[in-house]
Amino acid sequence: MSNSDEVEDVVPTDYEIAQSTNMEQIWELVEPWGLTLDDLQYFGEYTAKVKHHAIERLREEAENKEKNLVLVTGMTPTPKGEGKTVTTVGLGQTLNHLGEDAMIAIREPSLGPVFGVKGGAAGGGHSQVLPMEDINLHFTGDLHALTSAHNLIAAMLDARLSQGNDLDINVNDVEWERALDMNDRALRKTVVGLGGSSGGTPREDGFKLTAASELMAVLCLASDLGDLKERVGRIIVAFDTDGEPITVDDIEATGPVTMLLRDAMKPNVVQTVEGTPAFVHGGPFANIAHGTNSLIADKAAFGMGDYLVTEAGFGSDLGAEKFMNIVCRLGDMTPNAVVLVSSVRALQYHGLEQWPVDYGEIDDAGVEAIRDGFENLDRHVSNLLKFGVPVVVAVNRFPDDSDEEVQAILDHCQDDLGVRAAESQVFEHGSEGGEDLGEHVIDAVNESDEEEFSYLYDIEAPISEKIERIATEIYGADGVKFTGGALDDIERMEELGFDDFPVCMSKTFHSFSDDASKKKAPKGWELEISEVYPSAGAGFIVALTADALTMPGLPKRPAAADMDIDEDGEITGLF
């Protein structure tokens, strides 16, 4: 063939891969894993929810089964992300390819990030969950149910305030904002109520992303419908003029809110490109919540397979720390291995001396910038080892990465850090591209000892001490500076009896520090805590850093600008 006849290879898009996959009907896919036709509530041929009675049965079966929990987390990512979901999905497929019985559990995408910076969040390439367009858009309506339930609380609270205020609610101490599943910076701070006989009580208000709602955390930590109702009822929405808490129970919203969440409580089951069952359920962010899928999905997965591969959002300083200290505590789980996702791009991003940078500078940075970025990777590894769990570094390979660049990372992990490391090409090759990673994970799980797992802090320690331990041991801060009313907040938490709650830190995901511009592993700084408040329903205390946002904004050119749909219904640009 002459050069003129050669055809350049065209790399298929995620959407094209998804559309070319012959999916199995969901009831047939999950039948060998222990779910029957009557166990499922169907949303078409390829998506279903698992009914409550089936969850109970799977939990009982899990008690007598081997349960190997693998957590996928990451180094501090670039704004585009480094492939945690791709790695999670690919690893689950790979473990099945290697002869293990593995389930996958990941979070549901929020429309805010889908249309914001990252685009879709269902994995990608040959390691994605399907049907990807449904999962990334309205899916089974869980996010809409949560948004409606959240705003029902807000509406009933304001109605109580405006209709006589029999609970003596302090209008200046209302904690419950509205929620919206879309990034919209204009709604971060608002004023509601025009006053008068029909305008409602005027007061300051705002919106948070649905993923940041305490209801999302409650849904993902509740064990069953009864537990969900109890947790919803104890959510604090305001304080009265004597400083006493007003709860969802107090405004008589517990029943209707739980009713709206009845179906959202049921975990969604779908499939990967290679036919591995996957739970996609819940979506709390790790920078402003605990950042993992639902416990109810995890417990069901344990009854279906011997391995569960799940992920924690953003870098390990946020998602993994909260998984260990909050999720494992509240869910009575112990991880058997942690996979830390790294990439050439992320290491070069941290290795450059000036920020912000464009991606062209990162691509041209070379091996030296990778070595300069090892500071960030090293701290993530050392942090994870503090929990007593084996660590495997996955180098998520992108098409333009060179062999020299990838090998430099592998050599550093194995020779300098003494941890297992493997190149991962699951995006391009599916399970076959993850065989080395899968074998390392199996070895790590087999060598793990659950007796060596330990939490970072004693749950009975004072609130300020728990915050300081996370700041110094995980973030690398010299100490903590409590600003504004943070110390008064802590005193209030202690008076309310929340001093034995774990702490959920709300911090930027762009850096170990609370300054998004500081890359690598910053030293010589103090963490600034501006507010501490209870998530009484979820069962943890939230500590806000000075720059934390519960309502993100869209970038100058959002991902949505490159998305489209034609007259035949074909979607482009979602990934």
C-alpha positions in Angstrom: 0.0 0.0 0.0 1.4 3.4 -0.9 1.5 6.2 1.6 -1.4 7.9 -0.2 -3.5 4.8 0.5 -2.7 4.7 4.2 -5.7 5.4 6.5 -4.9 7.2 9.7 -6.3 5.5 12.7 -9.3 7.3 14.1 -9.7 7.0 17.9 -13.3 6.4 18.8 -15.0 8.7 21.2 -16.4 7.6 24.5 -19.9 8.0 23.1 -19.0 5.9 20.0 -17.6 3.2 22.2 -20.8 3.3 24.3 -23.0 3.2 21.3 -21.2 0.2 19.8 -21.3 -1.9 22.9 -23.9 -4.7 22.9 -25.4 -4.3 26.4 -27.0 -7.1 28.2 -30.5 -6.7 29.6 -30.0 -5.8 33.2 -32.1 -8.6 34.7 -30.0 -11.1 32.8 -26.7 -9.5 33.7 -27.3 -9.5 37.5 -29.0 -12.9 37.8 -25.7 -14.8 38.2 -24.8 -12.3 40.9 -27.8 -13.2 43.1 -30.6 -10.8 42.0 -33.9 -12.0 40.6 -36.5 -10.3 38.4 -38.6 -9.5 41.5 -35.6 -7.8 43.2 -35.4 -5.0 40.6 -37.3 -1.8 39.8 -36.7 -1.2 36.1 -35.8 2.0 34.2 -35.8 0.5 30.7 -33.7 -2.5 29.7 -30.3 -1.5 31.0 -30.9 0.3 34.3 -32.6 -0.8 37.5 -32.9 0.0 41.2 -32.5 -2.7 43.8 -35.5 -3.0 46.0 -35.3 -2.8 49.8 -36.1 -6.4 50.5 -33.2 -7.5 48.2 -30.8 -5.2 49.9 -31.6 -6.9 53.2 -31.1 -10.3 51.8 -27.7 -9.4 50.2 -26.6 -7.9 53.5 -27.3 -11.2 55.3 -25.5 -13.2 52.6 -22.5 -10.8 52.9 -22.0 -11.9 56.5 -20.8 -15.3 55.4 -18.8 -14.2 52.4 -15.3 -13.0 51.8 -15.3 -9.2 51.6 -12.3 -7.4 50.0 -12.7 -3.6 49.9 -10.5 -1.7 47.4 -10.6 2.1 47.6 -9.5 4.1 44.6 -8.3 7.7 45.3 -5.8 10.0 43.7 -3.0 12.6 44.0 -4.0 16.2 43.8 -5.5 16.5 40.4 -5.4 19.0 37.6 -8.8 20.7 37.0 -9.5 18.1 34.3 -9.2 15.2 36.7 -6.7 12.3 36.4 -9.0 9.3 35.8 -10.2 7.9 39.2 -13.5 6.8 37.8 -11.9 5.3 34.7 -9.4 3.4 37.0 -12.2 2.3 39.3 -14.3 0.9 36.5 -11.3 -0.6 34.7 -10.0 -2.2 37.8 -13.3 -3.8 38.5 -13.4 -5.2 35.0 -9.8 -6.4 35.3 -10.4 -8.3 38.5 -13.2 -10.2 36.9 -10.9 -10.8 33.9 -8.3 -12.3 36.2 -10.9 -14.7 37.7 -12.2 -12.8 40.7 -15.8 -11.9 41.4 -15.7 -8.1 41.6 -18.4 -5.4 41.9 -18.0 -1.7 41.3 -19.6 1.2 43.2 -19.3 4.8 42.1 -21.1 8.1 42.6 -23.8 9.6 40.4 -22.7 12.6 38.3 -24.0 16.0 39.3 -25.2 18.2 36.4 -23.1 21.1 37.7 -19.7 19.5 36.9 -21.1 17.7 33.8 -21.9 21.0 32.3 -19.0 22.8 34.0 -15.3 21.8 33.6 -15.0 18.1 33.7 -17.9 17.0 31.5 -19.3 13.5 32.0 -18.4 11.4 35.0 -19.2 7.8 34.0 -15.6 6.7 33.3 -14.4 6.7 29.7 -13.1 4.8 26.8 -13.2 1.0 27.4 -13.7 1.5 31.1 -17.0 3.3 31.4 -20.5 2.5 32.8 -23.5 2.3 30.5 -25.8 3.8 29.4 -23.5 6.7 29.8 -25.7 9.5 28.5 -28.5 8.5 30.8 -26.2 8.2 33.8 -24.7 11.7 33.1 -28.0 13.4 32.6 -31.2 12.7 34.5 -30.6 8.9 35.2 -33.2 7.6 37.6 -34.1 11.0 39.0 -32.2 10.7 42.3 -30.6 14.1 42.1 -34.0 15.7 41.3 -35.6 13.9 44.2 -32.9 15.2 46.5 -33.2 18.7 45.2 -37.0 18.6 45.7 -36.7 17.2 49.2 -34.1 19.7 50.2 -36.2 22.6 48.9 -39.3 21.2 50.6 -37.5 21.6 53.9 -36.6 25.2 53.0 -40.2 26.0 52.0 -41.7 24.5 55.1 -39.1 26.4 57.3 -39.9 29.7 55.7 -43.6 29.0 55.9 -43.2 28.4 59.6 -41.2 31.6 59.9 -43.8 33.7 58.1 -46.9 32.1 59.5 -46.6 33.3 63.1 -43.1 31.9 63.9 -44.4 29.7 66.7 -41.0 28.1 67.1 -39.4 31.5 67.7 -36.9 30.9 64.9 -34.1 33.5 64.8 -34.3 34.9 61.3 -30.6 35.7 61.4 -29.7 32.1 62.4 -31.3 30.0 59.6 -28.8 27.3 58.5 -30.8 25.7 55.7 -30.2 27.2 52.2 -31.9 26.2 49.0 -30.3 23.7 46.6 -29.8 23.4 42.9 -28.1 20.7 40.8 -26.3 23.2 38.6 -23.3 25.4 39.0 -24.5 29.0 39.4 -22.3 31.5 41.2 -25.1 34.2 41.0 -27.1 32.2 43.5 -24.4 31.8 46.2 -25.9 34.6 48.2 -29.5 35.8 47.8 -32.2 37.7 49.7 -35.6 36.0 49.9 -39.0 37.4 51.0 -40.5 40.7 50.1 -42.3 41.1 53.3 -45.9 42.2 53.8 -48.9 39.9 54.0 -47.9 37.6 51.1 -44.2 38.2 50.4 -42.6 36.1 53.1 -40.1 37.1 55.8 -37.2 39.0 54.2 -33.8 37.4 55.1 -30.5 36.5 53.6 -30.3 33.2 52.0 -28.4 31.3 49.3 -28.1 28.2 47.2 -25.7 25.2 47.4 -25.2 22.5 44.9 -27.4 19.4 45.6 -24.2 17.4 46.0 -23.4 19.6 49.0 -26.8 19.2 50.6 -26.8 17.4 54.0 -29.6 15.3 52.5 -27.1 13.8 50.0 -24.8 12.9 52.9 -27.7 11.4 54.8 -28.8 9.4 51.9 -25.4 8.0 51.3 -24.8 7.1 55.0 -28.2 5.7 55.9 -28.5 1.9 56.3 -32.2 1.6 55.4 -35.4 3.6 55.0 -36.0 3.7 58.8 -32.5 4.9 59.4 -32.9 7.5 56.6 -36.1 8.8 58.3 -34.4 9.1 61.6 -31.4 10.9 60.2 -33.6 13.3 58.2 -35.6 14.2 61.3 -32.5 15.3 63.3 -31.1 17.6 60.7 -30.7 21.1 62.2 -32.2 23.8 59.9 -32.1 26.8 62.2 -31.7 28.0 65.8 -34.3 29.8 67.9 -33.7 33.1 69.7 -32.3 31.2 72.8 -29.8 29.4 70.6 -31.6 26.1 70.7 -31.6 24.0 67.5 -34.6 23.7 65.2 -34.8 20.4 63.4 -36.6 18.9 60.4 -38.7 17.1 63.0 -39.6 20.4 64.6 -41.0 21.8 61.4 -42.9 18.6 60.7 -41.1 17.9 57.4 -39.6 14.5 58.2 -42.3 12.4 56.7 -42.8 14.1 53.4 -39.1 14.5 52.9 -38.5 10.8 53.5 -41.4 10.1 51.2 -39.7 12.0 48.4 -36.5 10.0 48.9 -38.1 6.6 49.1 -37.0 5.5 45.6 -33.8 7.6 45.6 -32.7 5.4 48.6 -32.7 2.3 46.3 -29.2 1.9 44.7 -29.0 2.0 40.9 -27.4 -0.9 39.1 -26.0 -0.7 35.6 -23.1 -2.4 33.7 -19.7 -1.6 32.3 -18.5 -1.9 28.7 -17.3 -5.4 29.5 -20.5 -6.4 31.4 -19.4 -6.1 35.0 -22.3 -5.0 37.3 -21.8 -1.5 38.8 -23.7 0.4 41.4 -24.0 4.1 40.6 -25.6 5.8 43.6 -25.4 9.0 45.5 -23.0 11.9 44.8 -21.6 13.9 47.7 -18.6 16.0 46.8 -15.3 15.3 48.7 -14.3 19.0 49.0 -17.6 19.9 50.8 -18.9 16.5 52.0 -17.6 13.0 52.5 -17.2 12.2 48.8 -18.2 8.5 48.3 -21.2 6.6 47.0 -23.9 5.2 49.3 -23.2 2.7 52.1 -26.4 0.9 51.1 -24.8 0.2 47.6 -21.6 -1.0 49.2 -23.4 -3.4 51.5 -25.4 -4.8 48.6 -22.2 -5.2 46.6 -20.6 -7.2 49.4 -23.4 -9.7 49.0 -22.8 -10.1 45.3 -19.0 -10.3 44.8 -15.8 -11.1 46.7 -14.3 -7.8 45.8 -15.8 -4.3 45.9 -13.9 -1.5 44.0 -15.1 1.9 45.0 -13.8 5.5 44.8 -13.4 8.6 46.9 -13.6 12.0 45.3 -10.7 14.4 44.5 -7.3 13.8 46.1 -6.6 11.4 49.0 -6.3 14.4 51.4 -10.0 14.9 51.0 -11.8 11.8 49.7 -9.6 9.0 51.2 -9.2 10.7 54.6 -12.9 11.1 54.9 -13.5 7.5 53.7 -11.2 6.2 56.4 -12.3 8.4 59.3 -16.0 8.9 58.5 -17.3 6.2 56.1 -15.4 3.3 57.5 -16.4 4.4 61.1 -20.1 4.8 60.3 -20.3 1.9 57.9 -18.2 -0.5 60.0 -15.9 -1.3 57.1 -12.1 -1.9 56.7 -10.3 -1.3 53.4 -8.0 -4.0 52.2 -6.0 -1.9 49.7 -5.9 1.6 48.4 -5.2 2.4 44.7 -3.7 5.9 44.3 -4.2 7.2 40.8 -1.4 9.4 39.4 -0.6 10.7 36.0 2.2 12.2 34.0 0.1 15.3 33.5 -0.7 15.8 37.2 3.0 15.3 38.2 4.1 17.8 35.6 1.4 20.2 36.7 2.9 20.1 40.3 6.4 20.2 39.0 6.1 23.5 37.2 7.2 26.6 39.1 4.6 29.1 38.0 0.8 28.9 38.2 -1.6 29.2 36.7 -0.4 27.3 33.6 -2.1 26.2 30.4 -2.1 22.6 29.3 0.3 23.2 26.5 3.0 24.1 29.1 2.2 20.9 31.0 2.5 18.8 27.9 5.9 20.2 27.1 7.3 20.0 30.7 9.2 16.7 30.3 10.6 14.2 32.8 12.3 16.8 35.0 8.9 18.4 35.8 7.6 14.9 36.8 10.5 14.5 39.3 9.8 18.0 40.6 6.2 17.0 41.1 7.0 13.9 43.2 6.6 16.0 46.4 2.8 15.8 45.9 2.6 12.1 45.1 5.0 11.3 48.0 2.8 13.0 50.6 -0.3 11.3 49.4 1.5 7.9 49.7 2.8 8.6 53.1 -0.6 9.8 54.3 -2.3 6.7 53.2 0.2 4.4 54.8 -0.7 6.0 58.1 -4.0 4.2 58.1 -2.2 0.8 57.9 -3.5 -0.2 54.5 -1.4 -1.3 51.5 -1.0 1.2 48.8 -0.8 0.6 45.0 0.0 3.5 42.7 -1.8 3.4 39.4 -0.1 5.5 36.6 -3.1 6.3 34.4 -1.5 6.6 31.0 -2.7 9.2 28.5 -2.0 8.8 24.7 0.8 11.3 24.6 2.7 10.0 27.6 6.1 8.6 26.7 7.6 5.3 28.0 10.3 7.4 29.7 7.8 9.5 31.6 5.8 6.5 32.8 8.8 4.5 33.8 10.2 7.5 35.8 7.0 7.3 38.0 7.1 3.5 38.3 10.8 3.6 39.3 10.2 6.3 41.9 7.3 4.4 43.5 9.1 1.1 43.7 12.6 2.2 44.4 12.2 5.3 46.5 8.8 4.9 48.1 8.8 1.1 48.4 5.2 0.7 47.2 3.6 -1.3 44.4 3.0 0.6 41.2 1.7 -0.3 37.8 0.9 1.4 34.5 -2.8 1.4 33.7 -4.2 1.6 30.2 -7.7 0.6 31.0 -9.1 3.6 29.2 -7.6 2.4 25.9 -7.7 -1.4 26.4 -10.2 -2.1 29.1 -9.4 -5.0 31.4 -6.4 -6.1 29.3 -4.8 -2.8 29.9 -5.1 -3.2 33.7 -3.7 -6.7 34.2 -0.5 -5.6 36.0 -2.5 -3.2 38.2 -5.0 -5.9 39.0 -2.3 -8.4 40.0 -0.7 -5.9 42.2 -4.0 -5.2 43.9 -4.8 -8.9 44.4 -1.3 -9.3 46.0 -1.9 -6.2 48.2 -5.3 -7.5 49.4 -3.9 -11.0 50.1 -1.1 -9.5 52.2 -3.3 -6.9 54.0 -4.1 -7.3 57.7 -7.3 -5.7 58.9 -5.9 -5.6 62.4 -3.3 -3.0 61.2 -6.0 -0.6 60.0 -6.3 2.5 62.3 -8.1 5.8 62.3 -6.2 9.1 62.2 -7.8 10.4 65.4 -9.7 9.2 68.5 -13.4 10.0 68.1 -13.5 11.1 71.7 -10.8 13.8 71.1 -11.9 17.5 71.3 -13.2 18.9 68.1 -10.3 21.4 67.7 -7.8 18.5 68.2 -9.4 16.4 65.5 -9.3 19.4 63.1 -5.6 20.1 64.0 -4.7 16.4 63.5 -6.1 16.3 60.0 -4.5 19.7 59.2 -1.0 18.7 60.4 -0.9 15.0 59.6 -2.7 15.0 56.2 -2.4 18.5 54.8 1.1 19.3 56.2 0.1 22.5 57.9 2.1 23.8 60.9 -1.2 24.4 62.8 -4.7 25.8 62.6 -6.0 29.3 62.9 -9.6 29.6 63.9 -11.1 32.8 62.5 -14.5 34.6 62.7 -16.8 32.7 64.9 -15.2 29.3 64.5 -14.3 28.9 68.2 -17.8 29.9 69.2 -19.1 27.4 66.7 -17.0 24.6 68.3 -18.2 25.6 71.8 -21.8 25.4 70.5 -21.1 21.9 69.0 -19.8 20.7 72.3 -22.8 22.1 74.2 -25.1 20.3 71.7 -23.3 17.0 72.3 -21.7 16.7 68.9 -18.1 16.6 70.2 -17.8 12.8 69.6 -18.7 13.2 65.9 -16.0 12.7 63.2 -14.9 15.8 61.3 -15.6 16.5 57.6 -13.2 19.1 56.3 -14.4 21.4 53.6 -11.4 22.5 51.6 -10.2 23.3 48.1 -9.2 20.2 46.1 -6.6 22.1 44.1 -3.9 21.9 46.8 -3.0 20.2 50.1 -3.3 23.7 51.6 -6.3 26.0 51.8 -4.8 28.1 49.0 -5.6 26.7 45.6 -2.5 28.2 44.0 0.0 26.3 46.2 1.0 23.1 44.5 3.3 20.2 45.3 3.3 19.7 49.1 3.3 23.2 50.8 5.1 23.8 54.0 5.2 26.6 56.6 1.5 27.5 56.5 -1.5 27.5 58.8 -4.9 26.1 57.9 -7.6 28.7 58.4 -11.0 27.5 59.7 -13.8 30.1 59.3 -16.9 28.1 60.4 -17.8 24.8 62.1 -21.3 23.5 61.9 -23.1 20.2 62.5 -24.4 17.8 60.0 -26.5 16.1 62.7 -28.4 13.9 60.3 -25.3 12.6 58.6 -23.5 12.2 61.9 -20.4 14.4 61.4 -19.2 18.0 61.9 -18.2 20.2 59.0 -15.2 22.5 59.3 -15.1 25.2 56.6 -11.8 26.7 55.4 -11.8 30.3 54.3 -12.2 29.6 50.6 -14.5 26.7 50.5 -17.5 27.0 48.1 -20.7 25.0 48.4 -22.0 26.4 45.1 -19.4 26.3 42.3 -19.6 28.5 39.3 -19.3 27.8 35.6 -15.9 28.6 33.9 -15.6 31.2 31.2 -16.2 28.5 28.6 -18.2 25.6 30.2 -18.1 22.1 28.9 -21.8 22.6 28.0 -20.7 25.0 25.2 -19.2 22.0 23.3 -22.2 19.7 23.8 -24.9 19.2 21.2 -27.7 16.8 20.1 -28.8 16.3 16.5 -32.2 15.6 15.0 -31.7 11.9 15.4 -31.0 12.3 19.1 -27.2 11.6 18.8 -25.3 13.4 21.6 -21.8 14.9 21.1 -19.4 16.5 23.5 -20.7 14.9 26.7 -17.2 13.4 27.3 
